[in-house]
């Protein structure tokens, strides 16, 4: 960070929150080991891009972050563990019957998908209602 401070601290804070949510989809072992350092590096890079003031530097930063995130999701794999319908773990180092944390990312993805579908359905409903009302007003 430069000596003059951050030009838009609220924007940086929201970007960091979003990146923190993105990190939740990373494998647990990677998150546990590197999460803090990744957040610090992201915050510093976001501050630099935003302080630069040009749209192109912010766009490059966003594209770099998105491609890095997608590459990590595709290339870094969690160790395959025995799957349990009840979400109970049987992996090495975890006592039998303990909750399996590897199911959390799947739950997050399904919850995100549900929210996206809910919002899309709501928008479509509003659109159809507007079309119907416009038709009835015209008649």
NORGIUR-V664656 format. One record per residue. N is the residue number from 1. RES is the residue in one small letter. PSI is psi in whole degrees, -180 to 180 (999 if undefined). OMEGA is omega in radians with two decimals (NA if undefined). D_LAST is the distance of its C-alpha to the last C-alpha in Angstrom with 1 decimal. Layout:
# NORGIUR-V664656
n=(N/N)
res=(RES/RES)
psi=(PSI/PSI)
omega=(OMEGA/OMEGA)
d_last=(D_LAST/D_LAST)
This chain:
# NORGIUR-V664656
n=(1/2/3/4/5/6/7/8/9/10/11/12/13/14/15/16/17/18/19/20/21/22/23/24/25/26/27/28/29/30/31/32/33/34/35/36/37/38/39/40/41/42/43/44/45/46/47/48/49/50/51/52/53/54/55/56/57/58/59/60/61/62/63/64/65/66/67/68/69/70/71/72/73/74/75/76/77/78/79/80/81/82/83/84/85/86/87/88/89/90/91/92/93/94/95/96/97/98/99/100/101/102/103/104/105/106/107/108/109/110/111/112/113/114/115/116/117/118/119/120/121/122/123/124/125/126/127/128/129/130/131/132/133/134/135/136/137/138/139)
res=(x/x/x/x/x/x/x/x/x/x/x/x/x/x/x/x/x/x/x/x/x/x/x/x/x/x/x/x/x/x/x/x/x/x/x/x/x/x/x/x/x/x/x/x/x/x/x/x/x/x/x/x/x/x/x/x/x/x/x/x/x/x/x/x/x/x/x/x/x/x/x/x/x/x/x/x/x/x/x/x/x/x/x/x/x/x/x/x/x/x/x/x/x/x/x/x/x/x/x/x/x/x/x/x/x/x/x/x/x/x/x/x/x/x/x/x/x/x/x/x/x/x/x/x/x/x/x/x/x/x/x/x/x/x/x/x/x/x/x)
psi=(144/167/-22/-10/-174/135/-36/78/-30/-40/-43/-42/-43/-38/-41/-38/-44/-43/-37/-39/-38/-36/-23/-20/-7/158/145/-40/-40/-44/-47/-38/-36/1/-50/-46/-38/-41/-42/-45/-42/-46/-45/-43/-39/-42/-43/-45/-42/-38/-28/-34/-7/144/-35/-38/-36/-41/-43/-43/-44/-43/-42/-44/-44/-44/-39/-42/-46/-41/-43/-42/-38/-35/-33/120/143/149/137/126/163/133/139/132/-35/-5/24/138/149/24/167/135/-7/125/144/138/-4/155/138/116/-11/-17/-10/-42/-35/-42/-41/-43/-41/-39/-40/-44/-43/-43/-41/-45/-37/-47/-42/-42/-40/-44/-42/-40/-45/-41/-48/-39/-41/-38/-45/-45/-39/-38/-45/-33/-32/-28/999)
omega=(-3.13/-3.10/-3.08/3.11/-3.10/-3.11/-3.09/-3.06/-3.14/3.12/3.12/-3.14/3.12/3.08/3.13/3.08/3.12/3.12/3.07/3.07/3.10/-3.14/3.13/3.13/3.08/3.06/-3.06/-3.11/3.12/3.12/-3.08/-3.04/-2.96/-3.02/-3.09/-3.13/3.13/3.11/3.10/3.13/3.11/-3.12/3.14/3.14/3.11/3.10/3.14/-3.12/-3.12/3.10/3.12/3.03/-3.14/3.14/-3.11/3.13/3.08/3.13/3.09/3.13/3.14/3.12/3.11/-3.14/-3.11/3.14/3.09/3.13/3.14/3.10/-3.14/3.11/-3.09/-3.02/-3.13/-3.12/3.05/3.08/3.12/3.12/3.10/-3.09/-3.13/3.13/-3.11/-3.12/-3.14/-3.07/3.04/-3.12/-3.12/3.13/3.12/3.13/3.12/3.11/3.11/3.14/-3.14/-3.08/-3.13/3.13/-3.09/-3.11/3.09/3.11/3.12/3.13/3.12/3.10/3.10/3.10/3.12/3.13/3.12/3.12/3.12/-3.14/3.13/3.11/3.12/3.11/3.12/3.10/3.11/3.13/3.13/3.12/3.11/3.12/-3.14/3.13/3.12/3.13/-3.13/3.10/-3.13/-3.10/NA)
d_last=(62.1/63.2/65.2/62.4/60.0/56.5/53.9/50.9/52.4/49.0/47.7/51.0/50.8/47.3/48.4/51.4/49.3/47.2/50.3/51.9/49.0/49.4/53.1/52.4/51.6/55.0/57.8/59.4/62.8/61.6/59.6/62.6/65.0/63.1/60.0/61.6/62.9/59.6/57.7/60.3/60.2/56.4/56.4/59.0/57.2/53.9/55.6/57.3/54.1/52.1/55.1/55.3/52.1/50.9/47.8/49.7/52.3/49.6/47.8/51.2/52.0/48.7/49.1/52.7/51.9/49.1/51.4/54.3/52.3/51.1/54.6/56.1/53.6/54.3/58.1/59.3/59.4/60.3/63.2/62.2/62.9/62.9/59.4/59.0/56.2/57.0/57.2/60.9/63.1/66.3/67.0/70.3/71.0/68.4/69.7/68.2/65.4/64.1/60.5/59.8/58.2/57.2/54.1/52.7/51.3/49.5/48.0/46.8/45.3/43.4/42.2/41.0/39.2/37.6/36.4/35.0/33.1/31.9/30.6/29.0/27.2/26.0/24.7/22.9/21.4/20.2/18.7/16.8/15.6/14.4/12.6/10.9/10.0/8.8/6.5/5.2/5.5/3.8/0.0)
